[in-house]
Amino acid sequence: MRIAVGSLMQETNTFVAFKTTVDTFKAFYLRRGDELLTGYGAARVEVPAFFSVFREAGVEAVPLIAGHAGASGVVLRRDFDELLGDMLERLRKAGPVDGVALALHGAMVVEDEPDAEAEIVRRVRGVVGPGVPIGVSLDLHGHITAAMIQPDVFYIGYREYPHVDMWETGERVARLLLEAIAGRRRPVMALAKRHMIVSPIKATTRQEPLSRIVAEGRRREAAGECLHASLFPVQPWLDVPDLGFAAFVCADGDAAAAQRVAEDLAELAWQARDEFEPELVPLDEAIRTGLRGEGTTVVSDNGDSPSGGAAGDSAAVLAALLRLGADKSGRLTYLTLCDGAAVKAAVQAGPGSRIRLALGHRVSTADGKPVTVEATVRSLSDGVFTMYDAGAEGSVVELGPSAVLAIGDIRIALRTNPAFEWDTGLFNAFGLELKRAALVFVKSPQHFRVAFAPHAARILVADTPGPTCGNMRRLVLKSVTRPLYPIDWNEAHPART
């Protein structure tokens, strides 16, 4: 038995001006051929999980390419074709395969195609031919469409948000693919959607209301009504048709049963729509609370989250800290900022030097203005560290040349490249001990809680501006299917208040 393995993962944010290219993938990672077998190291993510299951089953895995661009802007067509073309050419040269395992995100948008995953699967099918099973893993924030439902293709999404089950999702896909190839299972898919978007701040599988909808999905699986019930609250920073909350259900040969489960789960989400309202705190209030309160206050700067597609270069928090005198408070504040030009200036000046420079908004120029500061260069590094907290633990993060700047009591972990702010290594790896800080700002809406909660006396979510803002009513959407809850709800349903 031979099974091809490939991955093209990118989460698109249509509100940012910058685009995603091949170089964006290379900055995160782009592995080809046998590089897939060793390039992940100890990372507990989908592709190495595929290999683990296939190796245990005595199956020959045929590595194609694996690329990840994190979350970023719309993908350029020429770059998408280059990457997918490489995958397809390797698949052609591999000869006949019994199945294909793909790790995709689910919310990739190409400049002329809002449904990139459906195109990937369709073009892979064009190479392997009809009847060859294709198993696909998806991020829980995927934008799921009817076009993704194709013959002999099944999908399984992450069960957890924060995402701590990427490896386990890969295992589920690989095992079901083996069952399908052997003829012991006949996976079929069904989709149900509701045109609603929910803030990731409140859409965690660990608390209501999503936790009880997830529990119902697990109950339906245990009752034998379906094989896998995947829920997709969707990445909300997408301006594309048919955006909404999706239940994507896989059953063993019974499409009608899968559809019943999908509709029931989607309706549960719709009935709970008002419960997804996030609890947001004004930024100034979050700062004052942290500076006055005992212990460490961890604050989500969710409006500038790289894991949602933001550039990580917003200076909104820094400006507020300086305005409120945090630099003279006598208690430490930590924050991150992506600014390659400022890092270069710090490197040229050297550790211990005092420099004057403008910080922030090198990429997101329309979202704010740089803040000019005088800072001391505390330390320099190559920006490489390994994630140890739950989620993508074992993954190596490469932030590029990095520096720690001090502005009075403020410490800025300055880096060249943005990265998912999920792990305490964002600070620990650069000598910034969390226990010493009164305030710690993390550019993440939800996932940061896994790593930072054990160190926090309290966690606050600030209502910060930016292309990943947690307040859904701030979004200006033109291409979505209307009405869309909650943005259009009062207008479409005047009886509601």
RODO-2510 file (C-alpha; in nm, 4 decimals, decimal comma):
residues 497
     n   res          X          Y          Z
     1     m     0,0000     0,0000     0,0000
     2     r     0,1266     0,3475    -0,0946
     3     i    -0,0229     0,6714     0,0369
     4     a     0,0817     1,0192    -0,0758
     5     v     0,1184     1,2872     0,1910
     6     g     0,1036     1,6614     0,1336
     7     s     0,0121     1,9860     0,3017
     8     l    -0,0588     2,3457     0,2016
     9     m    -0,1803     2,5456     0,4994
    10     q    -0,2628     2,9133     0,5145
    11     e    -0,5388     3,1058     0,6922
    12     t    -0,6402     3,4120     0,4931
    13     n    -0,7414     3,7461     0,6398
    14     t    -0,9047     3,9575     0,3677
    15     f    -0,8793     4,2757     0,5755
    16     v    -0,5009     4,3101     0,5486
    17     a    -0,3389     4,4806     0,2521
    18     f    -0,0323     4,2566     0,2223
    19     k    -0,0423     3,9394     0,0111
    20     t     0,0785     3,5840     0,0614
    21     t     0,3507     3,4552    -0,1713
    22     v     0,5878     3,1617    -0,1930
    23     d     0,8290     3,3646     0,0183
    24     t     0,5639     3,3878     0,2917
    25     f     0,5544     3,0088     0,3021
    26     k     0,9333     2,9887     0,3075
    27     a     0,9440     3,2279     0,6036
    28     f     0,7262     2,9872     0,8000
    29     y     0,8257     2,6580     0,6361
    30     l     0,8239     2,4946     0,2957
    31     r     0,9468     2,1344     0,2791
    32     r     0,9779     1,9171    -0,0283
    33     g     1,0023     1,5425    -0,0774
    34     d     1,1988     1,3577     0,1901
    35     e     1,2320     1,6810     0,3901
    36     l     0,8802     1,6053     0,5155
    37     l     1,0046     1,2927     0,6901
    38     t     1,2507     1,4709     0,9195
    39     g     1,1764     1,8436     0,8893
    40     y     0,9129     1,8530     1,1609
    41     g     1,1423     1,7257     1,4335
    42     a     0,9353     1,6568     1,7445
    43     a     0,6445     1,8818     1,6420
    44     r     0,3050     1,7371     1,7334
    45     v     0,1162     1,8423     1,4230
    46     e    -0,0738     1,6675     1,1442
    47     v     0,1869     1,5622     0,8869
    48     p     0,4194     1,3763     1,1267
    49     a     0,1065     1,2144     1,2747
    50     f     0,0191     1,0844     0,9259
    51     f     0,3646     0,9318     0,8950
    52     s     0,3449     0,7783     1,2415
    53     v     0,0198     0,5943     1,1668
    54     f     0,1332     0,4793     0,8234
    55     r     0,4671     0,3585     0,9579
    56     e     0,2922     0,1585     1,2288
    57     a     0,0626     0,0020     0,9645
    58     g     0,3545    -0,0919     0,7389
    59     v     0,2391     0,1452     0,4666
    60     e     0,4735     0,3260     0,2291
    61     a     0,4259     0,7007     0,2655
    62     v     0,5056     0,9078    -0,0436
    63     p     0,6031     1,2621     0,0692
    64     l     0,5056     1,5437    -0,1682
    65     i     0,5426     1,8982    -0,0303
    66     a     0,4376     2,0613     0,2960
    67     g     0,4061     2,4356     0,3224
    68     h     0,2663     2,6596     0,5950
    69     a     0,2238     3,0363     0,5664
    70     g     0,0566     3,0906     0,9015
    71     a    -0,2212     3,3469     0,8757
    72     s    -0,1757     3,6240     0,6231
    73     g    -0,3301     3,8102     0,3316
    74     v    -0,4864     3,6755     0,0157
    75     v    -0,2636     3,4300    -0,1745
    76     l    -0,1425     3,5417    -0,5166
    77     r    -0,2608     3,3109    -0,7957
    78     r     0,0841     3,2639    -0,9518
    79     d     0,2319     3,1624    -0,6166
    80     f    -0,0566     2,9279    -0,5358
    81     d    -0,0164     2,7610    -0,8751
    82     e     0,3579     2,7271    -0,8209
    83     l     0,3119     2,5508    -0,4877
    84     l     0,0192     2,3327    -0,5877
    85     g     0,1860     2,2610    -0,9217
    86     d     0,4924     2,1310    -0,7367
    87     m     0,2731     1,9039    -0,5243
    88     l     0,0853     1,7707    -0,8279
    89     e     0,4010     1,7098    -1,0305
    90     r     0,5512     1,5079    -0,7466
    91     l     0,2249     1,3154    -0,7225
    92     r     0,2361     1,2362    -1,0960
    93     k     0,5969     1,1194    -1,0764
    94     a     0,5175     0,9005    -0,7754
    95     g     0,3035     0,6725    -0,9895
    96     p    -0,0115     0,4968    -0,8672
    97     v    -0,1083     0,5477    -0,5033
    98     d    -0,3813     0,3858    -0,2974
    99     g    -0,4756     0,7040    -0,1132
   100     v    -0,3822     1,0637    -0,0385
   101     a    -0,3548     1,2319     0,3035
   102     l    -0,3665     1,6115     0,3017
   103     a    -0,3231     1,8593     0,5860
   104     l    -0,5052     2,1784     0,4904
   105     h    -0,6401     2,4724     0,6867
   106     g    -0,9800     2,5355     0,5311
   107     a    -0,9736     2,9161     0,5089
   108     m    -0,7247     2,9827     0,2294
   109     v    -0,8347     3,2439    -0,0247
   110     v    -0,6573     3,2885    -0,3583
   111     e    -0,6976     3,6249    -0,5311
   112     d    -0,9351     3,4752    -0,7912
   113     e    -1,0712     3,1841    -0,5847
   114     p    -1,2314     3,2193    -0,2393
   115     d    -1,2370     2,8414    -0,1915
   116     a    -0,8757     2,7287    -0,2319
   117     e    -0,9174     2,3978    -0,0471
   118     a    -1,1886     2,2808    -0,2857
   119     e    -0,9546     2,3565    -0,5756
   120     i    -0,6638     2,1727    -0,4119
   121     v    -0,8699     1,8585    -0,3626
   122     r    -1,0194     1,8788    -0,7119
   123     r    -0,6785     1,9108    -0,8765
   124     v    -0,5313     1,6301    -0,6658
   125     r    -0,8221     1,4141    -0,7798
   126     g    -0,7353     1,5020    -1,1387
   127     v    -0,3963     1,3349    -1,0895
   128     v    -0,4849     1,0248    -0,8877
   129     g    -0,8058     0,9509    -1,0765
   130     p    -1,1490     0,8394    -0,9531
   131     g    -1,1972     0,5991    -0,6657
   132     v    -0,8749     0,6766    -0,4783
   133     p    -0,9695     0,7895    -0,1230
   134     i    -0,8486     1,1325    -0,0117
   135     g    -0,8450     1,2156     0,3599
   136     v    -0,8117     1,5772     0,4705
   137     s    -0,7452     1,7365     0,8089
   138     l    -0,8792     2,0871     0,8670
   139     d    -0,8401     2,3635     1,1212
   140     l    -1,1516     2,4287     1,3296
   141     h    -1,1603     2,7813     1,1802
   142     g    -1,1966     2,6611     0,8227
   143     h    -1,4467     2,8210     0,5836
   144     i    -1,6417     2,5117     0,4782
   145     t    -1,8252     2,5074     0,1461
   146     a    -2,0454     2,2703    -0,0513
   147     a    -1,7775     2,2590    -0,3239
   148     m    -1,5483     2,0775    -0,0807
   149     i    -1,7818     1,7767    -0,0841
   150     q    -1,6374     1,5605    -0,3621
   151     p    -1,6545     1,1840    -0,4327
   152     d    -1,4274     0,9659    -0,2178
   153     v    -1,3061     1,2629    -0,0109
   154     f    -1,3537     1,2962     0,3644
   155     y    -1,2617     1,5721     0,6089
   156     i    -1,1908     1,5739     0,9819
   157     g    -1,1460     1,8987     1,1739
   158     y    -0,9679     1,9777     1,4974
   159     r    -1,1871     1,9032     1,7983
   160     e    -1,0259     2,1602     2,0252
   161     y    -0,9864     2,5360     2,0376
   162     p    -0,7349     2,6350     2,1605
   163     h    -0,5752     2,3949     1,9130
   164     v    -0,4154     2,1253     2,1248
   165     d    -0,5143     1,8232     1,9128
   166     m    -0,3419     1,8770     1,5792
   167     w    -0,1461     1,5510     1,6106
   168     e    -0,4579     1,3617     1,7158
   169     t    -0,6510     1,5022     1,4190
   170     g    -0,3780     1,3788     1,1863
   171     e    -0,4045     1,0351     1,3470
   172     r    -0,7816     1,0268     1,2962
   173     v    -0,7468     1,1133     0,9282
   174     a    -0,4725     0,8578     0,8667
   175     r    -0,6593     0,5758     1,0419
   176     l    -0,9865     0,6386     0,8600
   177     l    -0,7974     0,6608     0,5310
   178     l    -0,6506     0,3158     0,5927
   179     e    -1,0003     0,1839     0,6684
   180     a    -1,1373     0,3395     0,3496
   181     i    -0,8598     0,1959     0,1326
   182     a    -0,9198    -0,1491     0,2839
   183     g    -1,2920    -0,1208     0,2139
   184     r    -1,3881    -0,1501     0,5794
   185     r    -1,5356     0,2025     0,5829
   186     r    -1,7039     0,4143     0,3181
   187     p    -1,6738     0,7750     0,4415
   188     v    -1,9381     1,0203     0,3131
   189     m    -1,9766     1,3871     0,4065
   190     a    -2,2679     1,6187     0,4867
   191     l    -2,2659     1,9924     0,5510
   192     a    -2,5014     2,2267     0,7365
   193     k    -2,4361     2,5989     0,7818
   194     r    -2,5817     2,9019     0,9513
   195     h    -2,4906     3,2507     0,8360
   196     m    -2,3379     3,3709     1,1603
   197     i    -1,9897     3,4623     1,2749
   198     v    -1,8693     3,4383     1,6318
   199     s    -1,5752     3,6005     1,8007
   200     p    -1,2869     3,3567     1,8621
   201     i    -1,2601     3,5178     2,2044
   202     k    -1,5800     3,3384     2,3107
   203     a    -1,5736     3,0411     2,0719
   204     t    -1,3548     2,8087     2,2744
   205     t    -1,4426     2,4417     2,2987
   206     r    -1,3625     2,4570     2,6699
   207     q    -1,6550     2,6756     2,7724
   208     e    -2,0183     2,7422     2,6909
   209     p    -2,1823     2,7645     2,4502
   210     l    -1,9479     2,5831     2,2101
   211     s    -1,8524     2,3194     2,4668
   212     r    -2,2057     2,1808     2,4850
   213     i    -2,2406     2,1723     2,1050
   214     v    -1,9121     1,9829     2,0870
   215     a    -2,0382     1,7459     2,3565
   216     e    -2,3481     1,6746     2,1486
   217     g    -2,1275     1,5961     1,8502
   218     r    -1,9265     1,3515     2,0596
   219     r    -2,2513     1,1938     2,1850
   220     r    -2,3765     1,1415     1,8303
   221     e    -2,0445     0,9777     1,7396
   222     a    -2,0628     0,7487     2,0430
   223     a    -2,4197     0,6526     1,9503
   224     g    -2,2959     0,5375     1,6108
   225     e    -2,4875     0,8017     1,4146
   226     c    -2,1687     0,9209     1,2460
   227     l    -1,7937     0,8644     1,2405
   228     h    -1,6786     1,2214     1,2974
   229     a    -1,8772     1,5361     1,3739
   230     s    -1,6562     1,8392     1,3074
   231     l    -1,7603     2,1917     1,4019
   232     f    -1,6262     2,5024     1,2288
   233     p    -1,7076     2,8363     1,3975
   234     v    -1,5095     2,9847     1,1033
   235     q    -1,2342     3,2424     1,0910
   236     p    -1,4468     3,5603     1,0914
   237     w    -1,2000     3,7973     0,9211
   238     l    -1,3004     3,6773     0,5755
   239     d    -1,5136     3,8748     0,3340
   240     v    -1,6323     3,5876     0,1117
   241     p    -1,9706     3,4438     0,0086
   242     d    -2,1466     3,1882     0,2296
   243     l    -1,9415     3,2743     0,5376
   244     g    -2,0833     3,1076     0,8458
   245     f    -2,0776     2,8492     1,1213
   246     a    -2,0538     2,4971     0,9742
   247     a    -2,1162     2,1439     1,0949
   248     f    -1,9269     1,9034     0,8670
   249     v    -2,0129     1,5432     0,9418
   250     c    -1,8580     1,2194     0,8182
   251     a    -2,0617     0,8964     0,8275
   252     d    -2,0006     0,5421     0,7118
   253     g    -2,1898     0,5199     0,3842
   254     d    -2,5062     0,6897     0,5139
   255     a    -2,5192     1,0443     0,3787
   256     a    -2,8723     1,0970     0,5126
   257     a    -2,7612     1,0128     0,8664
   258     a    -2,4655     1,2512     0,8328
   259     q    -2,6995     1,5265     0,7128
   260     r    -2,9333     1,4803     1,0119
   261     v    -2,6464     1,5157     1,2556
   262     a    -2,5033     1,8156     1,0703
   263     e    -2,8364     1,9996     1,0685
   264     d    -2,8952     1,9323     1,4380
   265     l    -2,5513     2,0620     1,5356
   266     a    -2,5773     2,3710     1,3145
   267     e    -2,9165     2,4508     1,4644
   268     l    -2,7771     2,4196     1,8165
   269     a    -2,5152     2,6785     1,7226
   270     w    -2,7808     2,9094     1,5795
   271     q    -2,9966     2,8836     1,8914
   272     a    -2,6924     2,9728     2,1026
   273     r    -2,5895     3,2689     1,8857
   274     d    -2,6466     3,5356     2,1529
   275     e    -2,4254     3,3441     2,3980
   276     f    -2,1181     3,3937     2,1791
   277     e    -2,0960     3,7640     2,2687
   278     p    -1,7372     3,8290     2,3904
   279     e    -1,6449     4,0099     2,7102
   280     l    -1,4134     4,2919     2,6085
   281     v    -1,2379     4,5451     2,8313
   282     p    -1,1326     4,8947     2,7160
   283     l    -0,7559     4,9025     2,6648
   284     d    -0,6946     5,1803     2,9209
   285     e    -0,8934     4,9884     3,1828
   286     a    -0,6903     4,6725     3,1176
   287     i    -0,3649     4,8643     3,1655
   288     r    -0,4777     5,0286     3,4892
   289     t    -0,6022     4,6966     3,6259
   290     g    -0,2711     4,5292     3,5532
   291     l    -0,0560     4,8021     3,7006
   292     r    -0,2633     4,8183     4,0205
   293     g    -0,3470     4,4529     4,0710
   294     e    -0,1423     4,1905     4,2519
   295     g     0,0359     3,9246     4,0502
   296     t     0,0631     3,9110     3,6720
   297     t    -0,2201     4,0329     3,4508
   298     v    -0,2168     3,8783     3,1026
   299     v    -0,4008     4,0814     2,8397
   300     s    -0,5076     3,9763     2,4913
   301     d    -0,4234     4,2305     2,2221
   302     n    -0,6622     4,0408     1,9946
   303     g    -0,6899     4,3114     1,7276
   304     d    -0,3314     4,2502     1,6131
   305     s    -0,3125     3,8712     1,6251
   306     p    -0,0671     3,7065     1,3791
   307     s    -0,2575     3,3786     1,4192
   308     g    -0,5546     3,5556     1,2609
   309     g    -0,3578     3,7234     0,9834
   310     a    -0,2481     4,0531     1,1391
   311     a     0,1072     4,1772     1,0906
   312     g     0,1822     4,1900     1,4632
   313     d     0,3154     4,5447     1,4191
   314     s     0,0425     4,7523     1,5820
   315     a     0,1723     5,0128     1,8245
   316     a    -0,1702     5,0815     1,9774
   317     v    -0,0849     4,9080     2,3049
   318     l     0,2576     5,0741     2,3286
   319     a     0,1049     5,4177     2,2712
   320     a    -0,1539     5,3584     2,5441
   321     l     0,1084     5,2306     2,7887
   322     l     0,3201     5,5415     2,7415
   323     r     0,0201     5,7709     2,7670
   324     l    -0,0799     5,6108     3,0986
   325     g     0,2736     5,6221     3,2398
   326     a     0,3445     5,2492     3,2487
   327     d     0,7103     5,3207     3,1761
   328     k     0,7324     5,5038     3,5099
   329     s     0,5028     5,2806     3,7139
   330     g     0,7695     5,0876     3,9039
   331     r     0,6277     4,7573     3,7739
   332     l     0,7280     4,5742     3,4574
   333     t     0,5165     4,5452     3,1430
   334     y     0,5983     4,3033     2,8586
   335     l     0,4711     4,3204     2,5019
   336     t     0,5729     4,2002     2,1574
   337     l     0,6118     4,3958     1,8349
   338     c     0,7123     4,2994     1,4825
   339     d     0,9379     4,5619     1,3217
   340     g     1,2357     4,4428     1,1174
   341     a     1,3710     4,7916     1,0548
   342     a     1,3763     4,8685     1,4268
   343     v     1,5539     4,5394     1,4950
   344     k     1,8238     4,6360     1,2438
   345     a     1,8720     4,9665     1,4221
   346     a     1,9029     4,7852     1,7547
   347     v     2,1567     4,5403     1,6106
   348     q     2,3655     4,8252     1,4701
   349     a     2,3575     5,0091     1,8020
   350     g     2,4429     4,6990     2,0066
   351     p     2,3447     4,5824     2,3572
   352     g     2,3479     4,8540     2,6209
   353     s     2,3056     5,1323     2,3658
   354     r     2,0383     5,3969     2,3948
   355     i     1,8629     5,4702     2,0655
   356     r     1,5792     5,6810     1,9338
   357     l     1,3544     5,5116     1,6811
   358     a     1,0004     5,4821     1,5490
   359     l     0,8243     5,1548     1,6330
   360     g     0,5382     4,9779     1,4612
   361     h     0,3131     4,9922     1,1563
   362     r     0,5804     4,9062     0,9013
   363     v     0,3326     4,6768     0,7246
   364     s    -0,0099     4,7789     0,8550
   365     t     0,0446     5,1411     0,7581
   366     a    -0,3278     5,2137     0,7253
   367     d    -0,4098     5,0910     1,0771
   368     g    -0,2082     5,3397     1,2793
   369     k     0,1070     5,5449     1,3146
   370     p     0,4509     5,4477     1,4493
   371     v     0,5394     5,5555     1,8006
   372     t     0,8720     5,7328     1,8415
   373     v     1,0590     5,6322     2,1566
   374     e     1,3967     5,6438     2,3249
   375     a     1,4906     5,2931     2,4327
   376     t     1,7800     5,0915     2,5654
   377     v     1,8849     4,7783     2,3776
   378     r     1,8816     4,5112     2,6482
   379     s     1,9718     4,2066     2,4370
   380     l     1,9920     4,0651     2,0845
   381     s     1,9213     3,7154     1,9501
   382     d     1,8537     3,5119     1,6365
   383     g     1,4878     3,4776     1,7369
   384     v     1,4830     3,0969     1,7282
   385     f     1,3108     2,8998     2,0031
   386     t     1,1185     2,5748     2,0491
   387     m     0,7580     2,5738     2,1647
   388     y     0,7058     2,3679     2,4798
   389     d     0,3502     2,4580     2,5799
   390     a     0,0507     2,2499     2,4662
   391     g    -0,0603     2,2897     2,1063
   392     a     0,2174     2,2835     1,8503
   393     e     0,4759     2,1821     2,1118
   394     g     0,8028     2,0711     1,9622
   395     s     0,7701     2,3168     1,6740
   396     v     1,0643     2,5463     1,6135
   397     v     0,9743     2,9152     1,5835
   398     e     1,1985     3,1401     1,3750
   399     l     1,1275     3,5060     1,4446
   400     g     1,4359     3,6283     1,2622
   401     p     1,6786     3,8752     1,4210
   402     s     1,5234     3,9930     1,7471
   403     a     1,5908     4,2374     2,0282
   404     v     1,4614     4,3256     2,3710
   405     l     1,4120     4,6997     2,4176
   406     a     1,3594     4,8752     2,7495
   407     i     1,1607     5,1955     2,7819
   408     g     1,1683     5,2580     3,1533
   409     d     0,9613     4,9747     3,3020
   410     i     0,8358     4,8575     2,9627
   411     r     1,0062     4,5640     2,7885
   412     i     0,9413     4,5092     2,4184
   413     a     1,0209     4,1711     2,2636
   414     l     1,0975     4,3049     1,9164
   415     r     1,1219     4,0645     1,6234
   416     t     1,1582     4,0622     1,2463
   417     n     0,8918     3,8033     1,1587
   418     p     0,5457     3,7642     1,3086
   419     a     0,4538     3,4300     1,4625
   420     f     0,1619     3,2652     1,6378
   421     e     0,1677     3,4009     1,9931
   422     w     0,0697     3,0764     2,1639
   423     d     0,3731     2,9917     2,3725
   424     t     0,5426     3,1432     2,6772
   425     g     0,8691     3,1136     2,4833
   426     l     0,7701     3,4471     2,3261
   427     f     0,9117     3,6011     2,6432
   428     n     1,0984     3,3285     2,8313
   429     a     1,3272     3,2567     2,5376
   430     f     1,4434     3,6192     2,5480
   431     g     1,5114     3,6417     2,9199
   432     l     1,1781     3,7963     3,0157
   433     e     1,0444     3,5962     3,3110
   434     l     0,6665     3,6154     3,3325
   435     k     0,6609     3,6133     3,7133
   436     r     0,8483     3,9461     3,7190
   437     a     0,5861     4,1317     3,5127
   438     a     0,2731     4,3070     3,6323
   439     l     0,1370     4,3280     3,2760
   440     v     0,1917     4,0906     2,9838
   441     f     0,0333     4,1618     2,6445
   442     v    -0,0101     3,8745     2,3998
   443     k    -0,1289     3,9174     2,0406
   444     s    -0,3744     3,6273     2,0438
   445     p    -0,7528     3,6065     2,0897
   446     q    -0,7741     3,2687     2,2616
   447     h    -0,4936     3,0140     2,2182
   448     f    -0,2568     3,2013     2,4514
   449     r    -0,4693     3,0923     2,7473
   450     v    -0,3305     2,7379     2,7349
   451     a     0,0257     2,8544     2,7991
   452     f    -0,0234     3,1772     2,9926
   453     a    -0,3138     3,0957     3,2257
   454     p    -0,0936     2,9058     3,4775
   455     h     0,1158     3,2220     3,5188
   456     a    -0,1711     3,4718     3,5378
   457     a    -0,3477     3,6190     3,8378
   458     r    -0,6116     3,7326     3,5884
   459     i    -0,6695     3,7323     3,2125
   460     l    -0,8331     4,0231     3,0325
   461     v    -0,9298     4,0672     2,6686
   462     a    -0,8760     4,4247     2,5543
   463     d    -1,0939     4,5768     2,2842
   464     t    -0,7955     4,6642     2,0658
   465     p    -0,8168     4,7825     1,7037
   466     g    -0,6850     4,5984     1,4011
   467     p    -0,7661     4,3428     1,1317
   468     t    -0,8376     4,0670     1,3871
   469     c    -1,0559     4,2658     1,6250
   470     g    -1,2677     4,0548     1,8560
   471     n    -1,5733     4,2762     1,8230
   472     m    -1,7625     4,1319     1,5255
   473     r    -1,9758     4,4443     1,4885
   474     r    -1,6681     4,6436     1,3867
   475     l    -1,6228     4,4377     1,0684
   476     v    -1,7146     4,5938     0,7348
   477     l    -1,8153     4,3073     0,5044
   478     k    -1,9202     4,3468     0,1418
   479     s    -1,9086     3,9988    -0,0157
   480     v    -2,0674     3,7809     0,2516
   481     t    -2,4108     3,6244     0,2144
   482     r    -2,6651     3,8494     0,3889
   483     p    -2,8118     3,8776     0,6437
   484     l    -2,5165     3,7751     0,8587
   485     y    -2,5460     3,7515     1,2348
   486     p    -2,4660     3,9612     1,4350
   487     i    -2,3744     4,2401     1,1940
   488     d    -2,7064     4,2631     1,0072
   489     w    -2,9328     4,1198     1,2696
   490     n    -3,1118     4,4344     1,3867
   491     e    -3,1544     4,5555     1,0302
   492     a    -3,2795     4,2196     0,9008
   493     h    -3,4948     4,1531     1,2079
   494     p    -3,6219     4,4898     1,3372
   495     a    -3,8145     4,3230     1,6185
   496     r    -3,4893     4,2330     1,7870
   497     t    -3,3097     4,4780     2,0125
***
